[in-house]
Amino acid sequence: MMSRGLLRPCTSATKFCRGHMKARQKEIIAKSLWHAAIAGVGVYELRNNKSMLGKVLSIGLILFHADAAVCDIQDKPTTLQQILHRMFP
């Protein structure tokens, strides 16, 4: 289904709206790549840590940032945010 914004004549207001949407998309992609990079750091730490506590923290880092990367791309709250919202409405 096409949005009505695409059918309107081009005005300065719609140009601004399109520019804002492109900036928002770039921001979403940048945030997602940032979280993916931090998850990669977690994988590095998991491979190089020798202590059990270090490995557990690395797994938590990987899981949290992988979830955040996926949720950023889908433009929805992270799983942790959803859980906290249910616990404390």
Phi and psi restraints in degrees (range 20) as a CNS / XPLOR table:
assign (resid 1 and name C) (resid 2 and name N)
       (resid 2 and name CA) (resid 2 and name C) 1.0 -83.9 20.0 2
assign (resid 2 and name N) (resid 2 and name CA)
       (resid 2 and name C) (resid 3 and name N) 1.0 143.3 20.0 2
assign (resid 2 and name C) (resid 3 and name N)
       (resid 3 and name CA) (resid 3 and name C) 1.0 -80.7 20.0 2
assign (resid 3 and name N) (resid 3 and name CA)
       (resid 3 and name C) (resid 4 and name N) 1.0 155.9 20.0 2
assign (resid 3 and name C) (resid 4 and name N)
       (resid 4 and name CA) (resid 4 and name C) 1.0 -68.9 20.0 2
assign (resid 4 and name N) (resid 4 and name CA)
       (resid 4 and name C) (resid 5 and name N) 1.0 -22.1 20.0 2
assign (resid 4 and name C) (resid 5 and name N)
       (resid 5 and name CA) (resid 5 and name C) 1.0 -62.4 20.0 2
assign (resid 5 and name N) (resid 5 and name CA)
       (resid 5 and name C) (resid 6 and name N) 1.0 -28.8 20.0 2
assign (resid 5 and name C) (resid 6 and name N)
       (resid 6 and name CA) (resid 6 and name C) 1.0 -78.4 20.0 2
assign (resid 6 and name N) (resid 6 and name CA)
       (resid 6 and name C) (resid 7 and name N) 1.0 -18.8 20.0 2
assign (resid 6 and name C) (resid 7 and name N)
       (resid 7 and name CA) (resid 7 and name C) 1.0 -93.4 20.0 2
assign (resid 7 and name N) (resid 7 and name CA)
       (resid 7 and name C) (resid 8 and name N) 1.0 -13.4 20.0 2
assign (resid 7 and name C) (resid 8 and name N)
       (resid 8 and name CA) (resid 8 and name C) 1.0 -75.1 20.0 2
assign (resid 8 and name N) (resid 8 and name CA)
       (resid 8 and name C) (resid 9 and name N) 1.0 152.1 20.0 2
assign (resid 8 and name C) (resid 9 and name N)
       (resid 9 and name CA) (resid 9 and name C) 1.0 -64.7 20.0 2
assign (resid 9 and name N) (resid 9 and name CA)
       (resid 9 and name C) (resid 10 and name N) 1.0 152.8 20.0 2
assign (resid 9 and name C) (resid 10 and name N)
       (resid 10 and name CA) (resid 10 and name C) 1.0 -74.5 20.0 2
assign (resid 10 and name N) (resid 10 and name CA)
       (resid 10 and name C) (resid 11 and name N) 1.0 117.9 20.0 2
assign (resid 10 and name C) (resid 11 and name N)
       (resid 11 and name CA) (resid 11 and name C) 1.0 -124.9 20.0 2
assign (resid 11 and name N) (resid 11 and name CA)
       (resid 11 and name C) (resid 12 and name N) 1.0 174.6 20.0 2
assign (resid 11 and name C) (resid 12 and name N)
       (resid 12 and name CA) (resid 12 and name C) 1.0 -64.4 20.0 2
assign (resid 12 and name N) (resid 12 and name CA)
       (resid 12 and name C) (resid 13 and name N) 1.0 -32.5 20.0 2
assign (resid 12 and name C) (resid 13 and name N)
       (resid 13 and name CA) (resid 13 and name C) 1.0 -68.0 20.0 2
assign (resid 13 and name N) (resid 13 and name CA)
       (resid 13 and name C) (resid 14 and name N) 1.0 -42.5 20.0 2
assign (resid 13 and name C) (resid 14 and name N)
       (resid 14 and name CA) (resid 14 and name C) 1.0 -71.8 20.0 2
assign (resid 14 and name N) (resid 14 and name CA)
       (resid 14 and name C) (resid 15 and name N) 1.0 -32.4 20.0 2
assign (resid 14 and name C) (resid 15 and name N)
       (resid 15 and name CA) (resid 15 and name C) 1.0 -62.5 20.0 2
assign (resid 15 and name N) (resid 15 and name CA)
       (resid 15 and name C) (resid 16 and name N) 1.0 -42.0 20.0 2
assign (resid 15 and name C) (resid 16 and name N)
       (resid 16 and name CA) (resid 16 and name C) 1.0 -63.3 20.0 2
assign (resid 16 and name N) (resid 16 and name CA)
       (resid 16 and name C) (resid 17 and name N) 1.0 -41.8 20.0 2
assign (resid 16 and name C) (resid 17 and name N)
       (resid 17 and name CA) (resid 17 and name C) 1.0 -62.6 20.0 2
assign (resid 17 and name N) (resid 17 and name CA)
       (resid 17 and name C) (resid 18 and name N) 1.0 -44.0 20.0 2
assign (resid 17 and name C) (resid 18 and name N)
       (resid 18 and name CA) (resid 18 and name C) 1.0 -64.5 20.0 2
assign (resid 18 and name N) (resid 18 and name CA)
       (resid 18 and name C) (resid 19 and name N) 1.0 -41.0 20.0 2
assign (resid 18 and name C) (resid 19 and name N)
       (resid 19 and name CA) (resid 19 and name C) 1.0 -63.4 20.0 2
assign (resid 19 and name N) (resid 19 and name CA)
       (resid 19 and name C) (resid 20 and name N) 1.0 -38.2 20.0 2
assign (resid 19 and name C) (resid 20 and name N)
       (resid 20 and name CA) (resid 20 and name C) 1.0 -66.1 20.0 2
assign (resid 20 and name N) (resid 20 and name CA)
       (resid 20 and name C) (resid 21 and name N) 1.0 -39.2 20.0 2
assign (resid 20 and name C) (resid 21 and name N)
       (resid 21 and name CA) (resid 21 and name C) 1.0 -65.3 20.0 2
assign (resid 21 and name N) (resid 21 and name CA)
       (resid 21 and name C) (resid 22 and name N) 1.0 -40.2 20.0 2
assign (resid 21 and name C) (resid 22 and name N)
       (resid 22 and name CA) (resid 22 and name C) 1.0 -65.4 20.0 2
assign (resid 22 and name N) (resid 22 and name CA)
       (resid 22 and name C) (resid 23 and name N) 1.0 -39.9 20.0 2
assign (resid 22 and name C) (resid 23 and name N)
       (resid 23 and name CA) (resid 23 and name C) 1.0 -65.0 20.0 2
assign (resid 23 and name N) (resid 23 and name CA)
       (resid 23 and name C) (resid 24 and name N) 1.0 -39.7 20.0 2
assign (resid 23 and name C) (resid 24 and name N)
       (resid 24 and name CA) (resid 24 and name C) 1.0 -64.1 20.0 2
assign (resid 24 and name N) (resid 24 and name CA)
       (resid 24 and name C) (resid 25 and name N) 1.0 -41.4 20.0 2
assign (resid 24 and name C) (resid 25 and name N)
       (resid 25 and name CA) (resid 25 and name C) 1.0 -63.9 20.0 2
assign (resid 25 and name N) (resid 25 and name CA)
       (resid 25 and name C) (resid 26 and name N) 1.0 -41.4 20.0 2
assign (resid 25 and name C) (resid 26 and name N)
       (resid 26 and name CA) (resid 26 and name C) 1.0 -63.4 20.0 2
assign (resid 26 and name N) (resid 26 and name CA)
       (resid 26 and name C) (resid 27 and name N) 1.0 -39.7 20.0 2
assign (resid 26 and name C) (resid 27 and name N)
       (resid 27 and name CA) (resid 27 and name C) 1.0 -64.3 20.0 2
assign (resid 27 and name N) (resid 27 and name CA)
       (resid 27 and name C) (resid 28 and name N) 1.0 -42.8 20.0 2
assign (resid 27 and name C) (resid 28 and name N)
       (resid 28 and name CA) (resid 28 and name C) 1.0 -62.4 20.0 2
assign (resid 28 and name N) (resid 28 and name CA)
       (resid 28 and name C) (resid 29 and name N) 1.0 -44.2 20.0 2
assign (resid 28 and name C) (resid 29 and name N)
       (resid 29 and name CA) (resid 29 and name C) 1.0 -65.8 20.0 2
assign (resid 29 and name N) (resid 29 and name CA)
       (resid 29 and name C) (resid 30 and name N) 1.0 -42.1 20.0 2
assign (resid 29 and name C) (resid 30 and name N)
       (resid 30 and name CA) (resid 30 and name C) 1.0 -63.5 20.0 2
assign (resid 30 and name N) (resid 30 and name CA)
       (resid 30 and name C) (resid 31 and name N) 1.0 -42.6 20.0 2
assign (resid 30 and name C) (resid 31 and name N)
       (resid 31 and name CA) (resid 31 and name C) 1.0 -63.8 20.0 2
assign (resid 31 and name N) (resid 31 and name CA)
       (resid 31 and name C) (resid 32 and name N) 1.0 -40.9 20.0 2
assign (resid 31 and name C) (resid 32 and name N)
       (resid 32 and name CA) (resid 32 and name C) 1.0 -65.7 20.0 2
assign (resid 32 and name N) (resid 32 and name CA)
       (resid 32 and name C) (resid 33 and name N) 1.0 -42.5 20.0 2
assign (resid 32 and name C) (resid 33 and name N)
       (resid 33 and name CA) (resid 33 and name C) 1.0 -65.2 20.0 2
assign (resid 33 and name N) (resid 33 and name CA)
       (resid 33 and name C) (resid 34 and name N) 1.0 -35.5 20.0 2
assign (resid 33 and name C) (resid 34 and name N)
       (resid 34 and name CA) (resid 34 and name C) 1.0 -62.2 20.0 2
assign (resid 34 and name N) (resid 34 and name CA)
       (resid 34 and name C) (resid 35 and name N) 1.0 -47.0 20.0 2
assign (resid 34 and name C) (resid 35 and name N)
       (resid 35 and name CA) (resid 35 and name C) 1.0 -65.5 20.0 2
assign (resid 35 and name N) (resid 35 and name CA)
       (resid 35 and name C) (resid 36 and name N) 1.0 -36.9 20.0 2
assign (resid 35 and name C) (resid 36 and name N)
       (resid 36 and name CA) (resid 36 and name C) 1.0 -64.8 20.0 2
assign (resid 36 and name N) (resid 36 and name CA)
       (resid 36 and name C) (resid 37 and name N) 1.0 -38.4 20.0 2
assign (resid 36 and name C) (resid 37 and name N)
       (resid 37 and name CA) (resid 37 and name C) 1.0 -65.4 20.0 2
assign (resid 37 and name N) (resid 37 and name CA)
       (resid 37 and name C) (resid 38 and name N) 1.0 -41.3 20.0 2
assign (resid 37 and name C) (resid 38 and name N)
       (resid 38 and name CA) (resid 38 and name C) 1.0 -67.3 20.0 2
assign (resid 38 and name N) (resid 38 and name CA)
       (resid 38 and name C) (resid 39 and name N) 1.0 -35.2 20.0 2
assign (resid 38 and name C) (resid 39 and name N)
       (resid 39 and name CA) (resid 39 and name C) 1.0 -63.2 20.0 2
assign (resid 39 and name N) (resid 39 and name CA)
       (resid 39 and name C) (resid 40 and name N) 1.0 -35.7 20.0 2
assign (resid 39 and name C) (resid 40 and name N)
       (resid 40 and name CA) (resid 40 and name C) 1.0 -63.8 20.0 2
assign (resid 40 and name N) (resid 40 and name CA)
       (resid 40 and name C) (resid 41 and name N) 1.0 -37.3 20.0 2
assign (resid 40 and name C) (resid 41 and name N)
       (resid 41 and name CA) (resid 41 and name C) 1.0 -63.3 20.0 2
assign (resid 41 and name N) (resid 41 and name CA)
       (resid 41 and name C) (resid 42 and name N) 1.0 -38.2 20.0 2
assign (resid 41 and name C) (resid 42 and name N)
       (resid 42 and name CA) (resid 42 and name C) 1.0 -62.3 20.0 2
assign (resid 42 and name N) (resid 42 and name CA)
       (resid 42 and name C) (resid 43 and name N) 1.0 -39.3 20.0 2
assign (resid 42 and name C) (resid 43 and name N)
       (resid 43 and name CA) (resid 43 and name C) 1.0 -63.9 20.0 2
assign (resid 43 and name N) (resid 43 and name CA)
       (resid 43 and name C) (resid 44 and name N) 1.0 -42.2 20.0 2
assign (resid 43 and name C) (resid 44 and name N)
       (resid 44 and name CA) (resid 44 and name C) 1.0 -60.7 20.0 2
assign (resid 44 and name N) (resid 44 and name CA)
       (resid 44 and name C) (resid 45 and name N) 1.0 -45.8 20.0 2
assign (resid 44 and name C) (resid 45 and name N)
       (resid 45 and name CA) (resid 45 and name C) 1.0 -64.1 20.0 2
assign (resid 45 and name N) (resid 45 and name CA)
       (resid 45 and name C) (resid 46 and name N) 1.0 -38.2 20.0 2
assign (resid 45 and name C) (resid 46 and name N)
       (resid 46 and name CA) (resid 46 and name C) 1.0 -62.3 20.0 2
assign (resid 46 and name N) (resid 46 and name CA)
       (resid 46 and name C) (resid 47 and name N) 1.0 -40.5 20.0 2
assign (resid 46 and name C) (resid 47 and name N)
       (resid 47 and name CA) (resid 47 and name C) 1.0 -71.1 20.0 2
assign (resid 47 and name N) (resid 47 and name CA)
       (resid 47 and name C) (resid 48 and name N) 1.0 -30.3 20.0 2
assign (resid 47 and name C) (resid 48 and name N)
       (resid 48 and name CA) (resid 48 and name C) 1.0 -102.6 20.0 2
assign (resid 48 and name N) (resid 48 and name CA)
       (resid 48 and name C) (resid 49 and name N) 1.0 -13.9 20.0 2
assign (resid 48 and name C) (resid 49 and name N)
       (resid 49 and name CA) (resid 49 and name C) 1.0 -77.5 20.0 2
assign (resid 49 and name N) (resid 49 and name CA)
       (resid 49 and name C) (resid 50 and name N) 1.0 142.2 20.0 2
assign (resid 49 and name C) (resid 50 and name N)
       (resid 50 and name CA) (resid 50 and name C) 1.0 -104.5 20.0 2
assign (resid 50 and name N) (resid 50 and name CA)
       (resid 50 and name C) (resid 51 and name N) 1.0 -23.9 20.0 2
assign (resid 50 and name C) (resid 51 and name N)
       (resid 51 and name CA) (resid 51 and name C) 1.0 -84.1 20.0 2
assign (resid 51 and name N) (resid 51 and name CA)
       (resid 51 and name C) (resid 52 and name N) 1.0 154.1 20.0 2
assign (resid 51 and name C) (resid 52 and name N)
       (resid 52 and name CA) (resid 52 and name C) 1.0 -66.5 20.0 2
assign (resid 52 and name N) (resid 52 and name CA)
       (resid 52 and name C) (resid 53 and name N) 1.0 -39.5 20.0 2
assign (resid 52 and name C) (resid 53 and name N)
       (resid 53 and name CA) (resid 53 and name C) 1.0 -62.9 20.0 2
assign (resid 53 and name N) (resid 53 and name CA)
       (resid 53 and name C) (resid 54 and name N) 1.0 -41.0 20.0 2
assign (resid 53 and name C) (resid 54 and name N)
       (resid 54 and name CA) (resid 54 and name C) 1.0 -62.6 20.0 2
assign (resid 54 and name N) (resid 54 and name CA)
       (resid 54 and name C) (resid 55 and name N) 1.0 -39.6 20.0 2
assign (resid 54 and name C) (resid 55 and name N)
       (resid 55 and name CA) (resid 55 and name C) 1.0 -68.3 20.0 2
assign (resid 55 and name N) (resid 55 and name CA)
       (resid 55 and name C) (resid 56 and name N) 1.0 -40.5 20.0 2
assign (resid 55 and name C) (resid 56 and name N)
       (resid 56 and name CA) (resid 56 and name C) 1.0 -64.1 20.0 2
assign (resid 56 and name N) (resid 56 and name CA)
       (resid 56 and name C) (resid 57 and name N) 1.0 -43.7 20.0 2
assign (resid 56 and name C) (resid 57 and name N)
       (resid 57 and name CA) (resid 57 and name C) 1.0 -64.9 20.0 2
assign (resid 57 and name N) (resid 57 and name CA)
       (resid 57 and name C) (resid 58 and name N) 1.0 -36.3 20.0 2
assign (resid 57 and name C) (resid 58 and name N)
       (resid 58 and name CA) (resid 58 and name C) 1.0 -65.8 20.0 2
assign (resid 58 and name N) (resid 58 and name CA)
       (resid 58 and name C) (resid 59 and name N) 1.0 -40.8 20.0 2
assign (resid 58 and name C) (resid 59 and name N)
       (resid 59 and name CA) (resid 59 and name C) 1.0 -63.8 20.0 2
assign (resid 59 and name N) (resid 59 and name CA)
       (resid 59 and name C) (resid 60 and name N) 1.0 -41.2 20.0 2
assign (resid 59 and name C) (resid 60 and name N)
       (resid 60 and name CA) (resid 60 and name C) 1.0 -62.6 20.0 2
assign (resid 60 and name N) (resid 60 and name CA)
       (resid 60 and name C) (resid 61 and name N) 1.0 -40.2 20.0 2
assign (resid 60 and name C) (resid 61 and name N)
       (resid 61 and name CA) (resid 61 and name C) 1.0 -62.5 20.0 2
assign (resid 61 and name N) (resid 61 and name CA)
       (resid 61 and name C) (resid 62 and name N) 1.0 -44.3 20.0 2
assign (resid 61 and name C) (resid 62 and name N)
       (resid 62 and name CA) (resid 62 and name C) 1.0 -63.7 20.0 2
assign (resid 62 and name N) (resid 62 and name CA)
       (resid 62 and name C) (resid 63 and name N) 1.0 -49.3 20.0 2
assign (resid 62 and name C) (resid 63 and name N)
       (resid 63 and name CA) (resid 63 and name C) 1.0 -62.9 20.0 2
assign (resid 63 and name N) (resid 63 and name CA)
       (resid 63 and name C) (resid 64 and name N) 1.0 -44.9 20.0 2
assign (resid 63 and name C) (resid 64 and name N)
       (resid 64 and name CA) (resid 64 and name C) 1.0 -63.4 20.0 2
assign (resid 64 and name N) (resid 64 and name CA)
       (resid 64 and name C) (resid 65 and name N) 1.0 -46.8 20.0 2
assign (resid 64 and name C) (resid 65 and name N)
       (resid 65 and name CA) (resid 65 and name C) 1.0 -78.0 20.0 2
assign (resid 65 and name N) (resid 65 and name CA)
       (resid 65 and name C) (resid 66 and name N) 1.0 -28.3 20.0 2
assign (resid 65 and name C) (resid 66 and name N)
       (resid 66 and name CA) (resid 66 and name C) 1.0 -66.4 20.0 2
assign (resid 66 and name N) (resid 66 and name CA)
       (resid 66 and name C) (resid 67 and name N) 1.0 -42.8 20.0 2
assign (resid 66 and name C) (resid 67 and name N)
       (resid 67 and name CA) (resid 67 and name C) 1.0 -62.6 20.0 2
assign (resid 67 and name N) (resid 67 and name CA)
       (resid 67 and name C) (resid 68 and name N) 1.0 -42.5 20.0 2
assign (resid 67 and name C) (resid 68 and name N)
       (resid 68 and name CA) (resid 68 and name C) 1.0 -65.0 20.0 2
assign (resid 68 and name N) (resid 68 and name CA)
       (resid 68 and name C) (resid 69 and name N) 1.0 -38.1 20.0 2
assign (resid 68 and name C) (resid 69 and name N)
       (resid 69 and name CA) (resid 69 and name C) 1.0 -64.1 20.0 2
assign (resid 69 and name N) (resid 69 and name CA)
       (resid 69 and name C) (resid 70 and name N) 1.0 -44.1 20.0 2
assign (resid 69 and name C) (resid 70 and name N)
       (resid 70 and name CA) (resid 70 and name C) 1.0 -66.5 20.0 2
assign (resid 70 and name N) (resid 70 and name CA)
       (resid 70 and name C) (resid 71 and name N) 1.0 -43.7 20.0 2
assign (resid 70 and name C) (resid 71 and name N)
       (resid 71 and name CA) (resid 71 and name C) 1.0 -67.1 20.0 2
assign (resid 71 and name N) (resid 71 and name CA)
       (resid 71 and name C) (resid 72 and name N) 1.0 -33.3 20.0 2
assign (resid 71 and name C) (resid 72 and name N)
       (resid 72 and name CA) (resid 72 and name C) 1.0 -65.5 20.0 2
assign (resid 72 and name N) (resid 72 and name CA)
       (resid 72 and name C) (resid 73 and name N) 1.0 -43.2 20.0 2
assign (resid 72 and name C) (resid 73 and name N)
       (resid 73 and name CA) (resid 73 and name C) 1.0 -63.5 20.0 2
assign (resid 73 and name N) (resid 73 and name CA)
       (resid 73 and name C) (resid 74 and name N) 1.0 -39.5 20.0 2
assign (resid 73 and name C) (resid 74 and name N)
       (resid 74 and name CA) (resid 74 and name C) 1.0 -80.9 20.0 2
assign (resid 74 and name N) (resid 74 and name CA)
       (resid 74 and name C) (resid 75 and name N) 1.0 -6.4 20.0 2
assign (resid 74 and name C) (resid 75 and name N)
       (resid 75 and name CA) (resid 75 and name C) 1.0 55.7 20.0 2
assign (resid 75 and name N) (resid 75 and name CA)
       (resid 75 and name C) (resid 76 and name N) 1.0 51.4 20.0 2
assign (resid 75 and name C) (resid 76 and name N)
       (resid 76 and name CA) (resid 76 and name C) 1.0 -135.5 20.0 2
assign (resid 76 and name N) (resid 76 and name CA)
       (resid 76 and name C) (resid 77 and name N) 1.0 162.9 20.0 2
assign (resid 76 and name C) (resid 77 and name N)
       (resid 77 and name CA) (resid 77 and name C) 1.0 -65.5 20.0 2
assign (resid 77 and name N) (resid 77 and name CA)
       (resid 77 and name C) (resid 78 and name N) 1.0 151.2 20.0 2
assign (resid 77 and name C) (resid 78 and name N)
       (resid 78 and name CA) (resid 78 and name C) 1.0 -68.4 20.0 2
assign (resid 78 and name N) (resid 78 and name CA)
       (resid 78 and name C) (resid 79 and name N) 1.0 164.9 20.0 2
assign (resid 78 and name C) (resid 79 and name N)
       (resid 79 and name CA) (resid 79 and name C) 1.0 -60.4 20.0 2
assign (resid 79 and name N) (resid 79 and name CA)
       (resid 79 and name C) (resid 80 and name N) 1.0 -41.0 20.0 2
assign (resid 79 and name C) (resid 80 and name N)
       (resid 80 and name CA) (resid 80 and name C) 1.0 -62.4 20.0 2
assign (resid 80 and name N) (resid 80 and name CA)
       (resid 80 and name C) (resid 81 and name N) 1.0 -41.3 20.0 2
assign (resid 80 and name C) (resid 81 and name N)
       (resid 81 and name CA) (resid 81 and name C) 1.0 -63.8 20.0 2
assign (resid 81 and name N) (resid 81 and name CA)
       (resid 81 and name C) (resid 82 and name N) 1.0 -39.3 20.0 2
assign (resid 81 and name C) (resid 82 and name N)
       (resid 82 and name CA) (resid 82 and name C) 1.0 -65.1 20.0 2
assign (resid 82 and name N) (resid 82 and name CA)
       (resid 82 and name C) (resid 83 and name N) 1.0 -42.0 20.0 2
assign (resid 82 and name C) (resid 83 and name N)
       (resid 83 and name CA) (resid 83 and name C) 1.0 -64.6 20.0 2
assign (resid 83 and name N) (resid 83 and name CA)
       (resid 83 and name C) (resid 84 and name N) 1.0 -46.0 20.0 2
assign (resid 83 and name C) (resid 84 and name N)
       (resid 84 and name CA) (resid 84 and name C) 1.0 -64.1 20.0 2
assign (resid 84 and name N) (resid 84 and name CA)
       (resid 84 and name C) (resid 85 and name N) 1.0 -35.3 20.0 2
assign (resid 84 and name C) (resid 85 and name N)
       (resid 85 and name CA) (resid 85 and name C) 1.0 -66.7 20.0 2
assign (resid 85 and name N) (resid 85 and name CA)
       (resid 85 and name C) (resid 86 and name N) 1.0 -36.1 20.0 2
assign (resid 85 and name C) (resid 86 and name N)
       (resid 86 and name CA) (resid 86 and name C) 1.0 -71.2 20.0 2
assign (resid 86 and name N) (resid 86 and name CA)
       (resid 86 and name C) (resid 87 and name N) 1.0 -35.6 20.0 2
assign (resid 86 and name C) (resid 87 and name N)
       (resid 87 and name CA) (resid 87 and name C) 1.0 -74.5 20.0 2
assign (resid 87 and name N) (resid 87 and name CA)
       (resid 87 and name C) (resid 88 and name N) 1.0 -40.2 20.0 2
assign (resid 87 and name C) (resid 88 and name N)
       (resid 88 and name CA) (resid 88 and name C) 1.0 -127.5 20.0 2
assign (resid 88 and name N) (resid 88 and name CA)
       (resid 88 and name C) (resid 89 and name N) 1.0 79.9 20.0 2
